[in-house]
Amino acid sequence: MYFAHALMNALDMKARGLDVRLVVEGTATRQIAEMADGTKPFANIYRQAKDMGLIDCVCHACASQSRSLDSAKAQGLRICNEMGGHPSMARYVAEGYEVVVV
């Protein structure tokens, strides 16, 4: 449910005119492979967020651990690993984003 809420909030923020980027980490990386087939609950909002370019990157270490790295790459999602295998939130702060964790 956390991933679904992150997707819904990203879509809502975008609809309200905000510049939003979604970083997929932790167990949410497992959902990337599961939602790709389109039949899982919330697959429609995943597809919307993906098609709108809201998914900025997927954590390399977490996607490797959850065995979804190949699926993320096959879907054309950017893989981030600049912080010991994980995305750096400091990079987003330096770019002017406010980091919100869901």
Buried (B, 14 or more C-beta within 10 A) or exposed (E): EEBBEBBBBBBEBBEEEEEBBBBBBBEBBBBBBBBBEEEEEBBEBBBBBBEBEBBBBBBBBBBBBBEBBEBBEEBEBEBBBEBEBBBBBEBBEEEEBEEEEB
